Amino acid sequence: MAGLGGRFNRLLGAVIVSNLGDGIMTVAFPLLVASITRDPLLVAGATVVGRIPWLIFALPAGALVDRMDRRRVMVVVDWGRAVVVGALGIMLLVGDVSLAVIYVVAFLLGSAETMFDTASEAFLPLLVDSDELDAANGRLQASEWATNSFVGPALGAALFAAAASLPFLFDAASFVVAAVLVSTIAGSFQRVRDEDEKQRKLRSDIGEGVRWLWNHTVLRTLAIMAGVTNLVGMGIVAIFVLFAQDILELGDVGYGLIIATIGAGGLGGALVAPLVTKRIGQGTTLLATVIGLGIGSLIMGLTSSVIVAGVIAFFYGFAIALWNVVAISLRQKLTPDELRGRVASVARLLAWGTQPLGALLGGVAAAAFGLRAPFIIGAAIWAVQFAAAAAVINNARIAALEAESALEGRAS
């Protein structure tokens, strides 16, 4: 596997460490909430509160990232997240915490995420060449899935079983290590802005990013598709701890293991994504993930078998990783550097802004119709999405846009 340089390797190391902590939290956070309440709406509420910041702060975050040093943003945010998660861990170490405290922590972490994720997407193209983005994103995604959704959840379940405070203290430490690693990446990552740009208001910068993405048919469609997928996916994620415990009859460790199975699938999908897209094309890859998610969701909603659920969990991770590598690489390639932060923030607003609503609807559907309902409803929505997007997302259109973008880059 070809090297992508020392600076990328430091970023990769930071991603591995911080996502191991996040993977531990993926299991520990819902287990903590479920230990306080069994109400599906209240369990889903923690996810809703954690996703709401994307509706509030996504667009300002993108405009700020395009004005600031992207590396510095990532470092400061990681230190802030270490403080917040560490405080929760200490509170659990000395006593119990209320659901209200958990909701506050979820909101603060979600707010920090709007800045960090937007900055990191705009940061990567400054470390590697454009023709290396698929490989770079594949490695980042593979490391994220390996730690965040494979090793992390299993470790998180074991740590939570030992002591509720341990997963959160570990996550805080991981943010500290990641911040130190990113801070050692050499170079300046703040774009030089002319006097006219410096005089512009933040609102004008935000508007420019919104208009640019909305006028780009393929990127707009991808963002909307991601929004629909996250609407459905978060509706499932928000109640999955209850589905695993009550339908699949899994304990805390079993729940962690099935989440880890999703991570194993994501690791596989991220590793093979560059090969798959070369083989069948980016458009076909994107559409295949959508219909695959629909079929998998229907099967999951109808089964009570742990084995079947495990297979579907693996496939779910595989499909999502494929989507992420292709969609993020396309957005980075097709967006000018001066707009990357803002376009990323608009795309993530459309993609992730649906998550609070999805979590809420998932909780409502589960409470009204049972824990299988979010899966079956999601399958129908993914089928409709596939039919609606097929005309816009295709290999020929994407290839033409990439060629056009490459020519513009050489001309500039």
VOPAGU-2260 file (C-alpha; in pm, 1 decimal, decimal comma):
REM VOPAGU-2260
SITE   aa  ch    i         X         Y         Z
SITE  MET   A    0       0,0       0,0       0,0
SITE  ALA   A    1     158,3     329,2    -111,2
SITE  GLY   A    2     249,1     585,3     153,9
SITE  LEU   A    3      65,2     917,1     170,7
SITE  GLY   A    4     327,6    1109,6     365,1
SITE  GLY   A    5     418,4    1177,4     725,4
SITE  ARG   A    6     161,8    1452,0     775,1
SITE  PHE   A    7    -121,1    1222,7     667,6
SITE  ASN   A    8      13,8     947,6     892,5
SITE  ARG   A    9      -5,2    1179,1    1194,5
SITE  LEU   A   10    -363,7    1263,0    1107,9
SITE  LEU   A   11    -434,5     892,6    1068,1
SITE  GLY   A   12    -284,3     823,6    1409,5
SITE  ALA   A   13    -503,5    1090,6    1567,6
SITE  VAL   A   14    -810,6     946,5    1397,1
SITE  ILE   A   15    -730,0     595,9    1523,4
SITE  VAL   A   16    -686,6     709,6    1883,8
SITE  SER   A   17    -986,1     941,1    1905,7
SITE  ASN   A   18   -1217,1     699,9    1726,4
SITE  LEU   A   19   -1123,6     420,6    1963,4
SITE  GLY   A   20   -1256,1     645,2    2239,1
SITE  ASP   A   21   -1563,4     730,6    2033,4
SITE  GLY   A   22   -1626,5     362,0    1968,6
SITE  ILE   A   23   -1623,2     296,3    2340,1
SITE  MET   A   24   -1874,8     578,4    2384,3
SITE  THR   A   25   -2095,1     435,5    2106,8
SITE  VAL   A   26   -2189,6     155,8    2343,1
SITE  ALA   A   27   -2133,7     318,9    2682,1
SITE  PHE   A   28   -2356,0     621,3    2620,9
SITE  PRO   A   29   -2677,3     432,1    2529,4
SITE  LEU   A   30   -2606,5     174,5    2801,9
SITE  LEU   A   31   -2581,0     459,3    3053,0
SITE  VAL   A   32   -2911,7     606,6    2934,4
SITE  ALA   A   33   -3081,1     265,9    2930,9
SITE  SER   A   34   -2962,8     205,6    3288,1
SITE  ILE   A   35   -3161,8     513,3    3393,3
SITE  THR   A   36   -3479,9     471,2    3185,6
SITE  ARG   A   37   -3648,0     210,8    2964,8
SITE  ASP   A   38   -3874,9     464,6    2794,3
SITE  PRO   A   39   -3795,5     452,0    2416,4
SITE  LEU   A   40   -3862,1     825,8    2381,3
SITE  LEU   A   41   -3624,7     917,7    2664,3
SITE  VAL   A   42   -3358,2     677,2    2535,6
SITE  ALA   A   43   -3391,6     828,6    2187,6
SITE  GLY   A   44   -3388,6    1175,4    2343,9
SITE  ALA   A   45   -3016,2    1158,6    2420,2
SITE  THR   A   46   -2948,9    1098,2    2051,5
SITE  VAL   A   47   -3187,6    1378,2    1951,2
SITE  VAL   A   48   -3013,2    1628,9    2178,5
SITE  GLY   A   49   -2671,5    1525,1    2048,1
SITE  ARG   A   50   -2775,4    1579,1    1686,7
SITE  ILE   A   51   -2962,8    1910,2    1728,1
SITE  PRO   A   52   -2640,8    2118,3    1713,0
SITE  TRP   A   53   -2607,7    2027,2    1345,6
SITE  LEU   A   54   -2927,9    2221,7    1283,3
SITE  ILE   A   55   -2805,7    2520,8    1482,8
SITE  PHE   A   56   -2431,6    2547,3    1425,9
SITE  ALA   A   57   -2346,2    2363,5    1102,0
SITE  LEU   A   58   -2354,3    2665,0     869,1
SITE  PRO   A   59   -2165,8    2907,7    1096,2
SITE  ALA   A   60   -1909,9    2633,0    1161,1
SITE  GLY   A   61   -1836,6    2598,5     789,7
SITE  ALA   A   62   -1790,5    2972,2     741,2
SITE  LEU   A   63   -1559,9    2993,0    1043,7
SITE  VAL   A   64   -1351,3    2696,3     926,7
SITE  ASP   A   65   -1288,9    2868,0     591,8
SITE  ARG   A   66   -1161,6    3173,2     782,1
SITE  MET   A   67    -946,3    2992,2    1038,9
SITE  ASP   A   68    -648,8    2756,4    1054,5
SITE  ARG   A   69    -815,3    2417,0    1011,9
SITE  ARG   A   70    -553,5    2231,9    1215,8
SITE  ARG   A   71    -590,1    2472,4    1508,3
SITE  VAL   A   72    -968,4    2430,4    1504,9
SITE  MET   A   73    -932,2    2052,7    1534,9
SITE  VAL   A   74    -682,4    2078,4    1822,4
SITE  VAL   A   75    -888,3    2325,9    2026,9
SITE  VAL   A   76   -1208,1    2127,2    1979,3
SITE  ASP   A   77   -1042,1    1802,4    2089,2
SITE  TRP   A   78    -918,4    1965,8    2410,0
SITE  GLY   A   79   -1270,0    2094,0    2475,5
SITE  ARG   A   80   -1422,2    1750,5    2419,7
SITE  ALA   A   81   -1167,9    1597,7    2656,6
SITE  VAL   A   82   -1282,2    1834,5    2932,1
SITE  VAL   A   83   -1653,8    1763,9    2878,1
SITE  VAL   A   84   -1626,9    1384,4    2861,2
SITE  GLY   A   85   -1372,7    1375,7    3142,8
SITE  ALA   A   86   -1610,0    1573,0    3366,0
SITE  LEU   A   87   -1886,3    1319,7    3301,1
SITE  GLY   A   88   -1648,9    1035,3    3383,3
SITE  ILE   A   89   -1549,8    1198,2    3712,1
SITE  MET   A   90   -1914,9    1254,2    3806,2
SITE  LEU   A   91   -1987,4     887,3    3742,8
SITE  LEU   A   92   -1679,9     791,9    3944,3
SITE  VAL   A   93   -1799,7     977,9    4253,4
SITE  GLY   A   94   -2174,2     916,9    4218,2
SITE  ASP   A   95   -2476,5     890,7    3988,7
SITE  VAL   A   96   -2571,7    1137,4    3715,3
SITE  SER   A   97   -2915,9    1248,4    3605,3
SITE  LEU   A   98   -3065,5    1217,8    3259,8
SITE  ALA   A   99   -3050,6    1598,2    3236,0
SITE  VAL   A  100   -2670,6    1594,5    3279,5
SITE  ILE   A  101   -2639,0    1329,5    3009,1
SITE  TYR   A  102   -2848,0    1544,5    2773,9
SITE  VAL   A  103   -2624,6    1847,6    2840,6
SITE  VAL   A  104   -2310,4    1645,9    2767,7
SITE  ALA   A  105   -2466,2    1510,7    2447,6
SITE  PHE   A  106   -2547,9    1865,8    2332,4
SITE  LEU   A  107   -2197,7    1997,7    2406,5
SITE  LEU   A  108   -2030,3    1707,8    2226,1
SITE  GLY   A  109   -2261,5    1748,8    1927,4
SITE  SER   A  110   -2181,1    2120,8    1913,1
SITE  ALA   A  111   -1807,9    2052,4    1915,9
SITE  GLU   A  112   -1851,8    1792,5    1643,8
SITE  THR   A  113   -1991,5    2051,2    1400,4
SITE  MET   A  114   -1661,2    2238,8    1407,6
SITE  PHE   A  115   -1429,7    1937,8    1418,7
SITE  ASP   A  116   -1585,4    1731,9    1139,8
SITE  THR   A  117   -1616,2    2030,0     906,2
SITE  ALA   A  118   -1254,5    2130,4     968,7
SITE  SER   A  119   -1122,8    1777,1     920,7
SITE  GLU   A  120   -1294,8    1734,1     582,7
SITE  ALA   A  121   -1148,3    2064,0     459,3
SITE  PHE   A  122    -808,6    1974,6     611,1
SITE  LEU   A  123    -744,4    1644,1     431,2
SITE  PRO   A  124    -714,7    1782,9      72,8
SITE  LEU   A  125    -433,9    2006,7     199,8
SITE  LEU   A  126    -232,0    1700,7     304,6
SITE  VAL   A  127    -263,9    1477,8      -5,1
SITE  ASP   A  128    -304,2    1523,6    -379,2
SITE  SER   A  129    -647,5    1510,6    -541,8
SITE  ASP   A  130    -583,1    1172,6    -705,5
SITE  GLU   A  131    -492,9    1031,8    -361,4
SITE  LEU   A  132    -818,5    1134,7    -192,2
SITE  ASP   A  133    -997,6     803,6    -251,8
SITE  ALA   A  134    -709,1     613,2     -95,5
SITE  ALA   A  135    -672,8     861,9     191,4
SITE  ASN   A  136   -1043,7     861,3     270,6
SITE  GLY   A  137   -1048,0     483,1     243,4
SITE  ARG   A  138    -773,5     454,1     505,3
SITE  LEU   A  139    -937,6     708,7     734,0
SITE  GLN   A  140   -1272,6     535,1     702,6
SITE  ALA   A  141   -1112,8     194,8     759,5
SITE  SER   A  142    -941,0     315,5    1075,0
SITE  GLU   A  143   -1261,3     482,0    1197,3
SITE  TRP   A  144   -1465,6     167,3    1146,1
SITE  ALA   A  145   -1199,6     -56,8    1296,3
SITE  THR   A  146   -1179,1     148,3    1615,0
SITE  ASN   A  147   -1511,9     332,4    1636,5
SITE  SER   A  148   -1741,3      44,2    1548,8
SITE  PHE   A  149   -1535,2    -274,1    1587,6
SITE  VAL   A  150   -1277,9    -270,9    1867,4
SITE  GLY   A  151   -1427,0      24,5    2055,7
SITE  PRO   A  152   -1781,5    -109,0    2117,2
SITE  ALA   A  153   -1663,2    -445,2    2248,4
SITE  LEU   A  154   -1412,2    -270,6    2476,2
SITE  GLY   A  155   -1675,4     -14,3    2577,0
SITE  ALA   A  156   -1921,5    -282,1    2686,9
SITE  ALA   A  157   -1653,3    -453,5    2894,1
SITE  LEU   A  158   -1541,1    -125,7    3054,1
SITE  PHE   A  159   -1899,1     -21,6    3130,9
SITE  ALA   A  160   -1965,5    -359,9    3290,9
SITE  ALA   A  161   -1659,5    -305,8    3513,1
SITE  ALA   A  162   -1742,6      54,9    3606,7
SITE  ALA   A  163   -1969,8     310,6    3442,2
SITE  SER   A  164   -1704,0     583,3    3463,0
SITE  LEU   A  165   -1426,5     396,1    3279,8
SITE  PRO   A  166   -1548,7     437,9    2916,3
SITE  PHE   A  167   -1585,3     813,6    2957,7
SITE  LEU   A  168   -1247,1     864,2    3122,2
SITE  PHE   A  169   -1088,0     660,5    2842,1
SITE  ASP   A  170   -1260,5     873,8    2578,3
SITE  ALA   A  171   -1135,0    1192,2    2743,7
SITE  ALA   A  172    -778,1    1061,0    2732,4
SITE  SER   A  173    -815,7     968,9    2365,7
SITE  PHE   A  174    -912,6    1326,5    2278,7
SITE  VAL   A  175    -599,3    1455,4    2453,7
SITE  VAL   A  176    -371,1    1222,0    2258,2
SITE  ALA   A  177    -543,8    1309,8    1929,1
SITE  ALA   A  178    -505,8    1681,9    1996,1
SITE  VAL   A  179    -132,9    1641,9    2059,1
SITE  LEU   A  180     -83,7    1439,0    1739,1
SITE  VAL   A  181    -270,5    1687,2    1516,3
SITE  SER   A  182     -81,7    1979,7    1670,1
SITE  THR   A  183     247,6    1828,5    1545,0
SITE  ILE   A  184     141,6    1833,6    1176,8
SITE  ALA   A  185     370,1    2087,3    1010,7
SITE  GLY   A  186     240,9    2362,9     784,7
SITE  SER   A  187      -1,4    2654,0     768,7
SITE  PHE   A  188    -362,0    2561,0     704,5
SITE  GLN   A  189    -528,7    2899,8     702,0
SITE  ARG   A  190    -616,1    3036,8     360,3
SITE  VAL   A  191    -493,5    3386,6     277,5
SITE  ARG   A  192    -798,9    3610,3     232,2
SITE  ASP   A  193    -795,5    3937,1      38,2
SITE  GLU   A  194    -926,2    4264,3     182,9
SITE  ASP   A  195   -1271,6    4228,5      24,2
SITE  GLU   A  196   -1313,7    3884,8     179,1
SITE  LYS   A  197   -1203,5    4014,3     521,4
SITE  GLN   A  198   -1473,1    4280,7     508,3
SITE  ARG   A  199   -1752,1    4036,9     431,6
SITE  LYS   A  200   -1994,5    3938,4     703,5
SITE  LEU   A  201   -2023,2    3580,7     818,6
SITE  ARG   A  202   -2376,8    3567,8     679,1
SITE  SER   A  203   -2250,0    3647,7     328,7
SITE  ASP   A  204   -1991,6    3370,4     347,6
SITE  ILE   A  205   -2258,0    3124,3     459,6
SITE  GLY   A  206   -2485,8    3227,4     173,9
SITE  GLU   A  207   -2210,0    3171,5     -82,0
SITE  GLY   A  208   -2155,9    2816,4      41,1
SITE  VAL   A  209   -2528,1    2738,2      42,6
SITE  ARG   A  210   -2576,4    2866,6    -312,6
SITE  TRP   A  211   -2271,8    2683,2    -446,9
SITE  LEU   A  212   -2378,6    2342,3    -319,0
SITE  TRP   A  213   -2746,3    2388,7    -403,8
SITE  ASN   A  214   -2659,6    2477,9    -762,4
SITE  HIS   A  215   -2443,1    2165,6    -799,3
SITE  THR   A  216   -2689,2    1894,9    -899,2
SITE  VAL   A  217   -2482,9    1589,9    -803,3
SITE  LEU   A  218   -2353,1    1719,6    -471,1
SITE  ARG   A  219   -2697,7    1851,5    -378,6
SITE  THR   A  220   -2851,8    1514,3    -456,1
SITE  LEU   A  221   -2585,4    1330,8    -255,1
SITE  ALA   A  222   -2645,6    1558,7      43,9
SITE  ILE   A  223   -3021,4    1501,2      29,4
SITE  MET   A  224   -2970,5    1125,6      -5,8
SITE  ALA   A  225   -2740,4    1129,2     295,2
SITE  GLY   A  226   -3004,7    1322,9     486,3
SITE  VAL   A  227   -3269,3    1061,0     410,2
SITE  THR   A  228   -3030,7     779,2     502,1
SITE  ASN   A  229   -2944,1     945,9     831,4
SITE  LEU   A  230   -3311,5    1011,5     904,2
SITE  VAL   A  231   -3380,5     639,5     871,8
SITE  GLY   A  232   -3053,8     523,2    1023,3
SITE  MET   A  233   -3080,3     741,0    1332,8
SITE  GLY   A  234   -3436,8     623,4    1387,3
SITE  ILE   A  235   -3292,9     272,9    1405,6
SITE  VAL   A  236   -2981,9     362,1    1607,0
SITE  ALA   A  237   -3183,2     552,3    1868,3
SITE  ILE   A  238   -3377,4     241,6    1975,3
SITE  PHE   A  239   -3128,7     -28,9    1876,9
SITE  VAL   A  240   -3010,9     -85,6    2233,0
SITE  LEU   A  241   -3369,4    -180,1    2324,8
SITE  PHE   A  242   -3410,6    -392,5    2007,8
SITE  ALA   A  243   -3091,8    -583,0    2091,0
SITE  GLN   A  244   -3191,7    -639,9    2452,2
SITE  ASP   A  245   -3564,7    -710,9    2411,6
SITE  ILE   A  246   -3596,1    -870,8    2064,3
SITE  LEU   A  247   -3256,2   -1033,7    2019,1
SITE  GLU   A  248   -3229,9   -1098,9    2395,3
SITE  LEU   A  249   -2869,1    -980,0    2419,3
SITE  GLY   A  250   -2696,6    -858,8    2734,7
SITE  ASP   A  251   -2461,2    -560,7    2762,3
SITE  VAL   A  252   -2164,3    -750,7    2618,2
SITE  GLY   A  253   -2379,4    -902,3    2341,4
SITE  TYR   A  254   -2499,8    -555,7    2246,5
SITE  GLY   A  255   -2140,2    -436,8    2226,2
SITE  LEU   A  256   -2047,7    -733,1    2007,1
SITE  ILE   A  257   -2326,6    -674,3    1753,7
SITE  ILE   A  258   -2223,1    -308,2    1729,8
SITE  ALA   A  259   -1869,3    -434,5    1676,8
SITE  THR   A  260   -2000,6    -650,2    1390,9
SITE  ILE   A  261   -2122,8    -333,7    1220,5
SITE  GLY   A  262   -1771,5    -199,7    1262,9
SITE  ALA   A  263   -1618,7    -509,9    1105,7
SITE  GLY   A  264   -1838,3    -457,4     802,0
SITE  GLY   A  265   -1743,9     -91,7     786,1
SITE  LEU   A  266   -1375,4    -180,3     800,7
SITE  GLY   A  267   -1417,7    -417,1     507,2
SITE  GLY   A  268   -1620,8    -166,8     307,8
SITE  ALA   A  269   -1369,4     112,5     359,0
SITE  LEU   A  270   -1075,2    -106,4     257,6
SITE  VAL   A  271   -1232,8    -224,3     -67,5
SITE  ALA   A  272   -1408,8     102,8    -158,7
SITE  PRO   A  273   -1137,3     227,6    -399,7
SITE  LEU   A  274   -1136,3    -111,5    -575,0
SITE  VAL   A  275   -1517,0    -130,2    -596,1
SITE  THR   A  276   -1550,6     218,7    -742,3
SITE  LYS   A  277   -1285,2     145,2   -1004,7
SITE  ARG   A  278   -1465,9    -174,9   -1094,7
SITE  ILE   A  279   -1829,8     -61,5   -1116,5
SITE  GLY   A  280   -1806,0     317,8   -1101,7
SITE  GLN   A  281   -1891,7     570,5    -832,8
SITE  GLY   A  282   -2254,7     620,0    -931,0
SITE  THR   A  283   -2332,9     248,1    -933,9
SITE  THR   A  284   -2155,8     205,5    -599,3
SITE  LEU   A  285   -2363,4     479,6    -436,8
SITE  LEU   A  286   -2693,5     342,0    -565,8
SITE  ALA   A  287   -2603,4     -14,7    -467,4
SITE  THR   A  288   -2547,3      92,8    -107,5
SITE  VAL   A  289   -2894,5     249,9     -88,1
SITE  ILE   A  290   -3089,0     -49,8    -214,3
SITE  GLY   A  291   -2870,8    -278,9      -4,7
SITE  LEU   A  292   -2955,1     -83,0     308,7
SITE  GLY   A  293   -3325,1    -112,1     229,3
SITE  ILE   A  294   -3312,7    -488,6     190,1
SITE  GLY   A  295   -3102,1    -529,8     502,6
SITE  SER   A  296   -3333,5    -311,7     709,1
SITE  LEU   A  297   -3637,8    -515,8     607,0
SITE  ILE   A  298   -3468,2    -842,7     702,0
SITE  MET   A  299   -3349,4    -701,4    1035,8
SITE  GLY   A  300   -3700,8    -583,3    1116,7
SITE  LEU   A  301   -3847,0    -928,5    1056,4
SITE  THR   A  302   -3591,3   -1146,3    1235,0
SITE  SER   A  303   -3534,7   -1250,6    1594,4
SITE  SER   A  304   -3221,6   -1449,4    1510,3
SITE  VAL   A  305   -2896,4   -1316,9    1650,1
SITE  ILE   A  306   -2705,2   -1480,5    1363,7
SITE  VAL   A  307   -2920,4   -1318,9    1093,5
SITE  ALA   A  308   -2904,7    -985,5    1274,7
SITE  GLY   A  309   -2526,7   -1016,0    1291,8
SITE  VAL   A  310   -2499,4   -1077,3     917,2
SITE  ILE   A  311   -2720,6    -776,6     844,2
SITE  ALA   A  312   -2522,9    -564,5    1090,0
SITE  PHE   A  313   -2201,2    -654,9     905,3
SITE  PHE   A  314   -2356,4    -567,2     568,6
SITE  TYR   A  315   -2496,4    -240,6     706,0
SITE  GLY   A  316   -2149,0    -127,7     808,2
SITE  PHE   A  317   -2003,7    -238,3     473,9
SITE  ALA   A  318   -2259,6     -33,9     276,9
SITE  ILE   A  319   -2226,3     281,1     487,8
SITE  ALA   A  320   -1847,3     275,9     460,6
SITE  LEU   A  321   -1867,0     242,8      82,5
SITE  TRP   A  322   -2102,6     538,5      68,0
SITE  ASN   A  323   -1886,3     756,1     292,4
SITE  VAL   A  324   -1561,7     700,5     100,9
SITE  VAL   A  325   -1720,1     777,7    -236,1
SITE  ALA   A  326   -1938,5    1070,0    -129,1
SITE  ILE   A  327   -1673,8    1250,6      77,2
SITE  SER   A  328   -1405,5    1206,8    -190,1
SITE  LEU   A  329   -1639,9    1343,6    -455,6
SITE  ARG   A  330   -1724,6    1646,5    -244,3
SITE  GLN   A  331   -1357,0    1719,8    -178,6
SITE  LYS   A  332   -1263,0    1681,7    -546,5
SITE  LEU   A  333   -1548,6    1889,8    -686,3
SITE  THR   A  334   -1533,1    2179,6    -437,7
SITE  PRO   A  335   -1277,7    2465,8    -461,5
SITE  ASP   A  336   -1052,4    2493,9    -154,9
SITE  GLU   A  337   -1182,6    2836,3     -56,0
SITE  LEU   A  338   -1533,2    2687,0     -24,3
SITE  ARG   A  339   -1456,4    2344,0     122,6
SITE  GLY   A  340   -1545,8    2429,6     480,2
SITE  ARG   A  341   -1873,6    2596,5     387,3
SITE  VAL   A  342   -1979,0    2336,4     131,2
SITE  ALA   A  343   -1895,2    2058,0     376,3
SITE  SER   A  344   -2103,9    2230,7     643,1
SITE  VAL   A  345   -2403,3    2273,6     411,3
SITE  ALA   A  346   -2378,6    1910,9     300,5
SITE  ARG   A  347   -2352,3    1795,0     660,8
SITE  LEU   A  348   -2644,9    2015,1     762,4
SITE  LEU   A  349   -2858,9    1846,0     498,6
SITE  ALA   A  350   -2711,9    1506,2     583,3
SITE  TRP   A  351   -2693,8    1521,4     961,3
SITE  GLY   A  352   -2960,6    1781,0    1035,0
SITE  THR   A  353   -3216,8    1506,6     985,8
SITE  GLN   A  354   -3067,5    1295,4    1265,6
SITE  PRO   A  355   -3255,4    1455,4    1558,5
SITE  LEU   A  356   -3583,9    1417,4    1370,7
SITE  GLY   A  357   -3493,9    1060,3    1277,4
SITE  ALA   A  358   -3411,3     971,9    1638,1
SITE  LEU   A  359   -3737,6    1127,5    1756,2
SITE  LEU   A  360   -3944,3     951,6    1489,9
SITE  GLY   A  361   -3769,3     623,4    1563,5
SITE  GLY   A  362   -3863,0     656,4    1929,2
SITE  VAL   A  363   -4223,3     749,4    1840,9
SITE  ALA   A  364   -4257,4     459,6    1592,7
SITE  ALA   A  365   -4110,3     211,3    1840,7
SITE  ALA   A  366   -4335,0     333,4    2121,6
SITE  ALA   A  367   -4647,5     321,8    1903,5
SITE  PHE   A  368   -4591,8      13,4    1685,8
SITE  GLY   A  369   -4313,4    -183,7    1850,1
SITE  LEU   A  370   -3935,4    -205,8    1821,1
SITE  ARG   A  371   -3947,5    -361,2    1473,1
SITE  ALA   A  372   -4132,9     -66,7    1318,9
SITE  PRO   A  373   -3833,3     166,4    1253,5
SITE  PHE   A  374   -3660,3    -105,7    1048,1
SITE  ILE   A  375   -3962,0    -183,9     828,8
SITE  ILE   A  376   -4051,6     181,3     771,4
SITE  GLY   A  377   -3686,3     252,1     689,9
SITE  ALA   A  378   -3678,0     -20,9     426,6
SITE  ALA   A  379   -3968,7     141,4     242,4
SITE  ILE   A  380   -3805,0     485,3     253,6
SITE  TRP   A  381   -3473,5     354,0     117,6
SITE  ALA   A  382   -3657,4     185,7    -172,1
SITE  VAL   A  383   -3823,5     515,4    -267,1
SITE  GLN   A  384   -3491,9     698,6    -240,8
SITE  PHE   A  385   -3323,2     456,1    -478,5
SITE  ALA   A  386   -3591,5     508,3    -742,6
SITE  ALA   A  387   -3580,4     887,5    -708,5
SITE  ALA   A  388   -3201,0     923,9    -725,2
SITE  ALA   A  389   -3114,4     676,6   -1000,4
SITE  ALA   A  390   -3163,9     930,8   -1280,5
SITE  VAL   A  391   -2924,4    1185,1   -1126,2
SITE  ILE   A  392   -2650,0     969,2    -975,2
SITE  ASN   A  393   -2478,5     773,8   -1251,3
SITE  ASN   A  394   -2124,1     695,4   -1360,5
SITE  ALA   A  395   -2124,8     906,8   -1676,4
SITE  ARG   A  396   -2240,0    1224,5   -1503,5
SITE  ILE   A  397   -1988,2    1190,1   -1220,7
SITE  ALA   A  398   -1698,7    1117,4   -1459,6
SITE  ALA   A  399   -1782,4    1429,5   -1663,0
SITE  LEU   A  400   -1790,6    1647,7   -1350,9
SITE  GLU   A  401   -1457,6    1514,2   -1228,5
SITE  ALA   A  402   -1296,8    1584,8   -1566,1
SITE  GLU   A  403   -1439,3    1938,0   -1566,3
SITE  SER   A  404   -1315,0    2000,5   -1212,7
SITE  ALA   A  405    -964,7    1877,0   -1300,7
SITE  LEU   A  406    -947,4    2116,1   -1597,2
SITE  GLU   A  407   -1058,3    2410,7   -1384,2
SITE  GLY   A  408    -794,7    2320,7   -1124,7
SITE  ARG   A  409    -516,8    2324,2   -1388,2
SITE  ALA   A  410    -645,2    2651,0   -1535,4
SITE  SER   A  411    -635,1    2821,4   -1197,1
